[in-house]
């Protein structure tokens, strides 16, 4: 197999990427096709579907483990890798359901797919794209093991005025949405620790005390 495309997303590192697709539907990403697959005919009819499946390849990951520690369980309990969506698998393949917003002509990149709710790091290789079919792909009453409900916003986000002043309103809203979900590993709760997250090319620094996450600086302030 070879990648047919890659994603351009706000997430410059694994830290802070939503732990499932569709959790942050307001976050916009672009599926950019490799030159040999920039054929508009290959996308004929795709806009008739509201959601699509992205099959993709974890990168920056090596090896696999028969058991892993899912973040949902606080990193304290091991589960079989095939009972999780961990990247540490024999074949590093990921699967995400994303909302297809539109097909767009991107300068020097041909036709791109504009999608919402992707949980992929910037540059992730895309192996295939398939339409999402609600009548067969959705099973809302199915048992879901240890992941019984969608992650909920759990932190109150406060952004320093000096940081907020440098961000467009849309990006400010998206930053709050992402951070409110608490990107930290669930076993970390050190109020003195400074965390960093890369979004849209900005490096944000924040800390968490109780249920308040405070964004204290961004890379812009150093320029």
CORTA-V640362 format. One record per run of one state. SS is the DSSP state (H for helix, E for strand, - for the rest). FROM is the first residue (numbers start at 0). LEN is the number of residues. If there is no record, write none. Layout:
# CORTA-V640362
ss/from/len
SS/FROM/LEN
SS/FROM/LEN
This chain:
# CORTA-V640362
ss/from/len
-/0/4
E/4/4
-/8/2
E/10/1
-/11/16
E/27/6
-/33/1
H/34/3
-/37/2
H/39/4
-/43/2
H/45/3
-/48/2
E/50/7
-/57/9
E/66/3
-/69/1
H/70/3
-/73/4
E/77/3
H/80/3
-/83/9
E/92/14
-/106/3
E/109/7
-/116/8
E/124/7
-/131/2
H/133/4
-/137/18
E/155/4
-/159/1
H/160/4
-/164/4
H/168/12
-/180/14
E/194/5
-/199/2
E/201/8
-/209/2
E/211/7
H/218/4
-/222/1
